[in-house]
Amino acid sequence: MADRIGSIMEIYNDAKNYNNRMFDFGFNAETAPTKNVLGVIENEKVTIAEYPFNGFGVRKIMKGFDAVDFAIVEELGRSKYLSSIQIYQYIRLRGLFVSREGIRKRINKFLKYRLIREYILKNDELTNGLRFYDLDVKAIPIANECKVIFNRGNRIISEYKKQTENLYDTAEGIKRVVVGNMIILGLLMNGVKMKRFGILETMRIKGGTDAKNVIIRTASNVHIDDESHILYEVVRNTPDALDNLADKVSRYYKIVNDEEYKENNYYGYKTVPQLVICGENYEHNLRIDKYLREVGLYSEKDTIMYTEDLLYVQATLKNLYVLDETGNRTWYALPTQ
C-alpha cells in the first residue's frame, strides 16, 4: 500500500501526477458545445438513489481492489462530487488504463457495496436527470488509508447527520462543485502549466486573530507558479447567488489588501490570489459584473476576471477575460507546458 500511495500526502493535488493526455477525453475538443447542462434548471431537485444494505466488510472489499478501484476512492475523496465521465478523465490523466464502460461497471460495483452515493438532479419535466457521485461513510477507512486529505469542504457526511442537521446540498451546490472540477479537468487536459490544484479549499491567514482570520472557500483553485495563484468561484443563476457572491468578493478583497496574507497564509503562497468568477455563460457574467459594480465591489487595482462553463470542454487555453463597463471582453490565456 505504501509504495502505491507514494510518500507525499498531497499526491492528489500535485499537477505533475495528472499529465497523461493521450486518451479520448469523452467530448469533441475541436467543436465548441452550445448547450450548458450544468446551468440552473427551474424546479430542479436532488434525489438520492436507493440501494439495499450491503454487509460486506471494508477489508474484504479492499482485497479485491485494483489500482483503478483505489483511484476512484481517491478522486471522489478529493473532489467531493464527480460525474462518471469526470471520474474517467481524472483516472486517465493519472496514466491508469480503463474504458468508460469499465468506469461505469466499477461505479455500479461501488454502489452495490455502498461505498458511494448516486445523486440524480432533475425536474418533473425531465425523464432522465444528471447523475453525480460522492463517497459514502463506508469508504472513509479506504480513503484514510489512501491518505486522502479532507476538510470542511470535501468531508464525508453520513446520511443521518445530513437528515438531523439539514446538511443536504442543493442542485446548485452540487453543480458548483462539479463545475469546479470541470475547470480543473479542462486545464489539465489542455496542458496548462501548473504546480497544484485544489477543490473546495480555503485561502486564509495562518493562525490569525478573529479580525485577521478572513476565510474564502472557492469551488476550485490553481497554483500556476510562485507569481500566479487563481481562485475559481462558480456562480449559478439563482435568486440568492449574487448576494452570496458579494459576501465572498468582499472577503476576497480583505485578503488581497492584507499585507500579512503574503507572509503568513496557510499554503505558503508568495503572492495574493486572482479571483475568477465562472458564470453559466457570457450573458450571466454581464449581469454579475453589473451587480458587483453597483454594490461597490469593483476594483481597478485588483480586477476580477471571468470565465464560462463551456470554455472547459473544448481545446483552448484562452478562457479568461476581463469585462469593461460596456461589456467588452479582453481575453487572456494561461501558460502551457
Disulfide bonds with the S-S distance in Angstrom:
none
